[in-house]
Amino acid sequence: MTSTFEPTESLGGRIVVITGGTGAIGLASARRLAQLGARCVLIYNSESPESAAAKAAALPGSGHLTFKAQITDSASLQAVAQQVADQCGVVHILINSAGYTKAVPAADLDALSDELIDDILKVNFRGVIATIRAFMPLLKKSEDGLIVNISSIAGFTGTGSNLAYVAAKASIDVVGDALAKAFAPHVRVISVSPGVVDSGFVPGRGADFNEKAAATIPLRRIGTVDDVAAVVQACATTMRYVTGTRIVVDGGRHL
């Protein structure tokens, strides 16, 4: 039976798959959703299995899983999806928080090489679509699925770590809208768009950058990973009559 999309305070029995699940935003989101009863599947790439397992074990609740996969490798994603199907049977929430970027000034077109453009788009656009493709059958099976794409205000401001990253996030936002329409009412799709977040995501950006950025933000501080995770939680609980849109969590930086 199709959901009526009423708000809920519990995620008991819900299966949540998170790419970049052991990273800053992914793990913060897992903590919040697990606290509400969700069982989390953390997909990771760049760390050891032991480290990933320890992070999953530290989450509230029990039964959390970890799988290693590259989002640029569709075969590995399909293999993980099959394992999730075997062990969980269904997926209710997919959070795409895996990503990659490199700081390149917008005016430095020579530094934005063809190879870097391809790499940025491969991870931040193609990888997200490949992940959605792999898990969509399990999301549809739930008949009350949710996809949250961790995007960026770069996707609509044109200002970000580099122009390829801007393009990738803009693409995810627009394609997310298309998917929201295509798979309604069984799967909702929402972009969550942070501004500057204190996460170490952009190599080379540290305290000095953060302090300068904070001074320009109307709410006078940069974001935390938990600011973003709180919005992800809201998408899954109180904001259930929402799909095909972007939720900005940037303290007003885009203004």
Contacts in CASP RR format, 6 or more apart in sequence:
PFRMAT RR
TARGET T0000
AUTHOR 0000-0000-0000
METHOD contacts of the structure
MODEL  1
MTSTFEPTESLGGRIVVITGGTGAIGLASARRLAQLGARCVLIYNSESPE
SAAAKAAALPGSGHLTFKAQITDSASLQAVAQQVADQCGVVHILINSAGY
TKAVPAADLDALSDELIDDILKVNFRGVIATIRAFMPLLKKSEDGLIVNI
SSIAGFTGTGSNLAYVAAKASIDVVGDALAKAFAPHVRVISVSPGVVDSG
FVPGRGADFNEKAAATIPLRRIGTVDDVAAVVQACATTMRYVTGTRIVVD
GGRHL
1 143 0 8 1.000
2 143 0 8 1.000
2 144 0 8 1.000
2 185 0 8 1.000
2 186 0 8 1.000
3 143 0 8 1.000
3 144 0 8 1.000
3 185 0 8 1.000
3 240 0 8 1.000
5 188 0 8 1.000
5 240 0 8 1.000
5 241 0 8 1.000
6 240 0 8 1.000
6 241 0 8 1.000
7 237 0 8 1.000
7 238 0 8 1.000
7 239 0 8 1.000
7 240 0 8 1.000
8 237 0 8 1.000
8 238 0 8 1.000
8 240 0 8 1.000
9 36 0 8 1.000
9 237 0 8 1.000
10 36 0 8 1.000
10 37 0 8 1.000
11 33 0 8 1.000
11 36 0 8 1.000
11 37 0 8 1.000
11 38 0 8 1.000
11 93 0 8 1.000
11 236 0 8 1.000
11 237 0 8 1.000
12 36 0 8 1.000
12 37 0 8 1.000
12 38 0 8 1.000
13 37 0 8 1.000
13 38 0 8 1.000
13 39 0 8 1.000
13 92 0 8 1.000
14 33 0 8 1.000
14 37 0 8 1.000
14 38 0 8 1.000
14 39 0 8 1.000
14 92 0 8 1.000
14 93 0 8 1.000
14 236 0 8 1.000
15 38 0 8 1.000
15 39 0 8 1.000
15 41 0 8 1.000
15 84 0 8 1.000
15 88 0 8 1.000
15 89 0 8 1.000
15 90 0 8 1.000
15 91 0 8 1.000
15 92 0 8 1.000
15 93 0 8 1.000
16 30 0 8 1.000
16 33 0 8 1.000
16 34 0 8 1.000
16 38 0 8 1.000
16 39 0 8 1.000
16 40 0 8 1.000
16 41 0 8 1.000
16 91 0 8 1.000
16 92 0 8 1.000
16 93 0 8 1.000
16 94 0 8 1.000
16 95 0 8 1.000
17 40 0 8 1.000
17 41 0 8 1.000
17 43 0 8 1.000
17 84 0 8 1.000
17 91 0 8 1.000
17 93 0 8 1.000
17 94 0 8 1.000
17 95 0 8 1.000
17 135 0 8 1.000
18 26 0 8 1.000
18 29 0 8 1.000
18 30 0 8 1.000
18 40 0 8 1.000
18 41 0 8 1.000
18 42 0 8 1.000
18 43 0 8 1.000
18 94 0 8 1.000
18 95 0 8 1.000
18 97 0 8 1.000
19 43 0 8 1.000
19 69 0 8 1.000
19 71 0 8 1.000
19 94 0 8 1.000
19 95 0 8 1.000
19 96 0 8 1.000
19 97 0 8 1.000
19 98 0 8 1.000
19 131 0 8 1.000
20 26 0 8 1.000
20 42 0 8 1.000
20 43 0 8 1.000
20 44 0 8 1.000
20 45 0 8 1.000
20 97 0 8 1.000
20 98 0 8 1.000
20 99 0 8 1.000
21 27 0 8 1.000
21 29 0 8 1.000
21 30 0 8 1.000
21 42 0 8 1.000
21 43 0 8 1.000
21 44 0 8 1.000
21 95 0 8 1.000
21 97 0 8 1.000
21 98 0 8 1.000
22 42 0 8 1.000
22 44 0 8 1.000
22 47 0 8 1.000
22 51 0 8 1.000
22 52 0 8 1.000
22 55 0 8 1.000
22 66 0 8 1.000
23 44 0 8 1.000
23 97 0 8 1.000
24 197 0 8 1.000
24 199 0 8 1.000
24 200 0 8 1.000
24 201 0 8 1.000
24 225 0 8 1.000
25 97 0 8 1.000
25 150 0 8 1.000
25 194 0 8 1.000
25 197 0 8 1.000
25 199 0 8 1.000
25 225 0 8 1.000
25 228 0 8 1.000
25 229 0 8 1.000
26 42 0 8 1.000
26 95 0 8 1.000
26 97 0 8 1.000
26 150 0 8 1.000
26 225 0 8 1.000
26 229 0 8 1.000
27 42 0 8 1.000
27 55 0 8 1.000
27 225 0 8 1.000
28 225 0 8 1.000
28 226 0 8 1.000
28 228 0 8 1.000
28 229 0 8 1.000
29 95 0 8 1.000
29 97 0 8 1.000
29 148 0 8 1.000
29 228 0 8 1.000
29 229 0 8 1.000
29 232 0 8 1.000
29 233 0 8 1.000
30 40 0 8 1.000
30 42 0 8 1.000
30 56 0 8 1.000
30 59 0 8 1.000
30 64 0 8 1.000
31 59 0 8 1.000
31 60 0 8 1.000
31 229 0 8 1.000
32 226 0 8 1.000
32 229 0 8 1.000
32 230 0 8 1.000
32 232 0 8 1.000
32 233 0 8 1.000
33 40 0 8 1.000
33 93 0 8 1.000
33 232 0 8 1.000
33 233 0 8 1.000
33 236 0 8 1.000
34 40 0 8 1.000
34 59 0 8 1.000
34 60 0 8 1.000
34 61 0 8 1.000
34 64 0 8 1.000
35 60 0 8 1.000
36 233 0 8 1.000
36 237 0 8 1.000
37 60 0 8 1.000
37 61 0 8 1.000
38 92 0 8 1.000
38 93 0 8 1.000
38 236 0 8 1.000
39 63 0 8 1.000
39 64 0 8 1.000
39 65 0 8 1.000
39 88 0 8 1.000
40 56 0 8 1.000
40 59 0 8 1.000
40 64 0 8 1.000
40 65 0 8 1.000
41 64 0 8 1.000
41 65 0 8 1.000
41 66 0 8 1.000
41 67 0 8 1.000
41 84 0 8 1.000
41 88 0 8 1.000
41 91 0 8 1.000
42 52 0 8 1.000
42 55 0 8 1.000
42 56 0 8 1.000
42 64 0 8 1.000
42 65 0 8 1.000
42 66 0 8 1.000
42 67 0 8 1.000
43 66 0 8 1.000
43 67 0 8 1.000
43 68 0 8 1.000
43 69 0 8 1.000
43 71 0 8 1.000
43 80 0 8 1.000
43 98 0 8 1.000
44 52 0 8 1.000
44 66 0 8 1.000
44 67 0 8 1.000
44 68 0 8 1.000
45 68 0 8 1.000
45 69 0 8 1.000
45 70 0 8 1.000
45 71 0 8 1.000
45 98 0 8 1.000
49 66 0 8 1.000
49 68 0 8 1.000
52 66 0 8 1.000
52 68 0 8 1.000
53 66 0 8 1.000
55 66 0 8 1.000
56 64 0 8 1.000
56 65 0 8 1.000
56 66 0 8 1.000
57 64 0 8 1.000
65 84 0 8 1.000
65 87 0 8 1.000
65 88 0 8 1.000
67 80 0 8 1.000
67 83 0 8 1.000
67 84 0 8 1.000
68 76 0 8 1.000
69 76 0 8 1.000
69 77 0 8 1.000
69 79 0 8 1.000
69 80 0 8 1.000
70 76 0 8 1.000
71 77 0 8 1.000
71 98 0 8 1.000
71 99 0 8 1.000
71 123 0 8 1.000
71 127 0 8 1.000
71 128 0 8 1.000
71 130 0 8 1.000
71 131 0 8 1.000
72 122 0 8 1.000
72 123 0 8 1.000
72 126 0 8 1.000
72 127 0 8 1.000
72 130 0 8 1.000
74 130 0 8 1.000
74 133 0 8 1.000
74 134 0 8 1.000
77 130 0 8 1.000
77 131 0 8 1.000
77 133 0 8 1.000
77 134 0 8 1.000
77 135 0 8 1.000
78 134 0 8 1.000
80 134 0 8 1.000
81 134 0 8 1.000
81 135 0 8 1.000
81 137 0 8 1.000
81 138 0 8 1.000
84 91 0 8 1.000
84 135 0 8 1.000
84 138 0 8 1.000
85 138 0 8 1.000
88 138 0 8 1.000
89 138 0 8 1.000
89 141 0 8 1.000
90 138 0 8 1.000
90 141 0 8 1.000
90 142 0 8 1.000
91 135 0 8 1.000
91 138 0 8 1.000
91 139 0 8 1.000
91 141 0 8 1.000
91 142 0 8 1.000
91 145 0 8 1.000
92 139 0 8 1.000
92 142 0 8 1.000
92 144 0 8 1.000
92 145 0 8 1.000
92 146 0 8 1.000
93 145 0 8 1.000
93 146 0 8 1.000
93 147 0 8 1.000
93 148 0 8 1.000
93 236 0 8 1.000
94 131 0 8 1.000
94 132 0 8 1.000
94 135 0 8 1.000
94 139 0 8 1.000
94 146 0 8 1.000
94 147 0 8 1.000
94 148 0 8 1.000
95 147 0 8 1.000
95 148 0 8 1.000
95 150 0 8 1.000
95 232 0 8 1.000
96 128 0 8 1.000
96 131 0 8 1.000
96 132 0 8 1.000
96 147 0 8 1.000
96 148 0 8 1.000
96 149 0 8 1.000
96 150 0 8 1.000
97 150 0 8 1.000
98 123 0 8 1.000
98 127 0 8 1.000
98 128 0 8 1.000
98 131 0 8 1.000
99 123 0 8 1.000
99 124 0 8 1.000
99 201 0 8 1.000
100 119 0 8 1.000
100 120 0 8 1.000
100 123 0 8 1.000
100 124 0 8 1.000
101 120 0 8 1.000
101 124 0 8 1.000
101 161 0 8 1.000
101 162 0 8 1.000
101 165 0 8 1.000
101 201 0 8 1.000
101 202 0 8 1.000
102 116 0 8 1.000
102 120 0 8 1.000
102 161 0 8 1.000
102 162 0 8 1.000
102 202 0 8 1.000
102 203 0 8 1.000
103 161 0 8 1.000
103 162 0 8 1.000
103 202 0 8 1.000
103 203 0 8 1.000
103 204 0 8 1.000
103 205 0 8 1.000
104 111 0 8 1.000
104 112 0 8 1.000
104 116 0 8 1.000
104 161 0 8 1.000
104 162 0 8 1.000
104 163 0 8 1.000
105 111 0 8 1.000
106 159 0 8 1.000
106 160 0 8 1.000
106 162 0 8 1.000
106 163 0 8 1.000
112 162 0 8 1.000
112 163 0 8 1.000
112 164 0 8 1.000
116 162 0 8 1.000
116 164 0 8 1.000
117 164 0 8 1.000
120 162 0 8 1.000
120 164 0 8 1.000
120 165 0 8 1.000
120 168 0 8 1.000
121 164 0 8 1.000
121 167 0 8 1.000
121 168 0 8 1.000
121 171 0 8 1.000
123 168 0 8 1.000
124 165 0 8 1.000
124 168 0 8 1.000
124 169 0 8 1.000
124 172 0 8 1.000
125 167 0 8 1.000
125 168 0 8 1.000
125 171 0 8 1.000
125 172 0 8 1.000
128 149 0 8 1.000
128 172 0 8 1.000
129 175 0 8 1.000
132 147 0 8 1.000
132 179 0 8 1.000
136 183 0 8 1.000
136 187 0 8 1.000
139 145 0 8 1.000
139 146 0 8 1.000
139 147 0 8 1.000
139 183 0 8 1.000
139 186 0 8 1.000
139 187 0 8 1.000
140 183 0 8 1.000
140 186 0 8 1.000
140 187 0 8 1.000
142 186 0 8 1.000
143 186 0 8 1.000
144 186 0 8 1.000
145 186 0 8 1.000
145 187 0 8 1.000
145 188 0 8 1.000
146 187 0 8 1.000
146 188 0 8 1.000
146 189 0 8 1.000
146 190 0 8 1.000
146 235 0 8 1.000
146 236 0 8 1.000
147 176 0 8 1.000
147 179 0 8 1.000
147 187 0 8 1.000
147 188 0 8 1.000
147 189 0 8 1.000
147 190 0 8 1.000
148 190 0 8 1.000
148 191 0 8 1.000
148 192 0 8 1.000
148 232 0 8 1.000
148 235 0 8 1.000
148 236 0 8 1.000
149 172 0 8 1.000
149 173 0 8 1.000
149 176 0 8 1.000
149 189 0 8 1.000
149 190 0 8 1.000
149 191 0 8 1.000
149 192 0 8 1.000
150 192 0 8 1.000
150 194 0 8 1.000
150 228 0 8 1.000
150 232 0 8 1.000
151 169 0 8 1.000
151 172 0 8 1.000
151 173 0 8 1.000
151 191 0 8 1.000
151 192 0 8 1.000
151 193 0 8 1.000
151 246 0 8 1.000
152 160 0 8 1.000
152 165 0 8 1.000
152 169 0 8 1.000
152 193 0 8 1.000
152 194 0 8 1.000
152 195 0 8 1.000
153 159 0 8 1.000
153 193 0 8 1.000
153 194 0 8 1.000
153 195 0 8 1.000
153 248 0 8 1.000
153 250 0 8 1.000
153 253 0 8 1.000
153 254 0 8 1.000
154 160 0 8 1.000
154 161 0 8 1.000
154 165 0 8 1.000
154 166 0 8 1.000
154 169 0 8 1.000
154 170 0 8 1.000
154 195 0 8 1.000
155 166 0 8 1.000
155 169 0 8 1.000
155 170 0 8 1.000
155 173 0 8 1.000
155 193 0 8 1.000
156 170 0 8 1.000
156 173 0 8 1.000
156 193 0 8 1.000
156 246 0 8 1.000
156 254 0 8 1.000
157 254 0 8 1.000
158 166 0 8 1.000
158 170 0 8 1.000
159 166 0 8 1.000
160 166 0 8 1.000
161 202 0 8 1.000
169 193 0 8 1.000
172 191 0 8 1.000
173 191 0 8 1.000
173 193 0 8 1.000
173 246 0 8 1.000
176 189 0 8 1.000
176 191 0 8 1.000
176 244 0 8 1.000
177 189 0 8 1.000
177 244 0 8 1.000
177 245 0 8 1.000
179 187 0 8 1.000
179 189 0 8 1.000
180 187 0 8 1.000
180 188 0 8 1.000
180 189 0 8 1.000
180 190 0 8 1.000
180 243 0 8 1.000
180 244 0 8 1.000
180 245 0 8 1.000
181 244 0 8 1.000
183 189 0 8 1.000
184 243 0 8 1.000
188 235 0 8 1.000
188 240 0 8 1.000
188 242 0 8 1.000
188 243 0 8 1.000
188 244 0 8 1.000
189 243 0 8 1.000
189 244 0 8 1.000
190 235 0 8 1.000
190 239 0 8 1.000
190 242 0 8 1.000
190 243 0 8 1.000
190 244 0 8 1.000
190 245 0 8 1.000
190 246 0 8 1.000
190 247 0 8 1.000
191 244 0 8 1.000
191 245 0 8 1.000
191 246 0 8 1.000
191 247 0 8 1.000
192 228 0 8 1.000
192 231 0 8 1.000
192 232 0 8 1.000
192 235 0 8 1.000
192 246 0 8 1.000
192 247 0 8 1.000
192 249 0 8 1.000
193 246 0 8 1.000
193 247 0 8 1.000
193 248 0 8 1.000
193 249 0 8 1.000
193 250 0 8 1.000
194 223 0 8 1.000
194 227 0 8 1.000
194 228 0 8 1.000
194 249 0 8 1.000
194 250 0 8 1.000
195 222 0 8 1.000
195 223 0 8 1.000
195 248 0 8 1.000
195 249 0 8 1.000
195 250 0 8 1.000
195 251 0 8 1.000
195 253 0 8 1.000
195 254 0 8 1.000
196 209 0 8 1.000
196 210 0 8 1.000
196 213 0 8 1.000
196 214 0 8 1.000
196 217 0 8 1.000
196 222 0 8 1.000
196 223 0 8 1.000
196 250 0 8 1.000
196 253 0 8 1.000
197 222 0 8 1.000
197 223 0 8 1.000
197 224 0 8 1.000
197 225 0 8 1.000
197 227 0 8 1.000
197 228 0 8 1.000
198 210 0 8 1.000
198 222 0 8 1.000
198 223 0 8 1.000
198 224 0 8 1.000
198 225 0 8 1.000
199 225 0 8 1.000
200 206 0 8 1.000
210 222 0 8 1.000
213 222 0 8 1.000
213 253 0 8 1.000
214 220 0 8 1.000
214 221 0 8 1.000
214 222 0 8 1.000
216 253 0 8 1.000
217 250 0 8 1.000
217 251 0 8 1.000
217 252 0 8 1.000
217 253 0 8 1.000
218 251 0 8 1.000
218 252 0 8 1.000
218 253 0 8 1.000
218 255 0 8 1.000
219 251 0 8 1.000
219 252 0 8 1.000
221 251 0 8 1.000
223 249 0 8 1.000
223 250 0 8 1.000
223 251 0 8 1.000
227 249 0 8 1.000
228 249 0 8 1.000
230 249 0 8 1.000
231 247 0 8 1.000
231 249 0 8 1.000
235 242 0 8 1.000
235 247 0 8 1.000
239 247 0 8 1.000
248 254 0 8 1.000
END
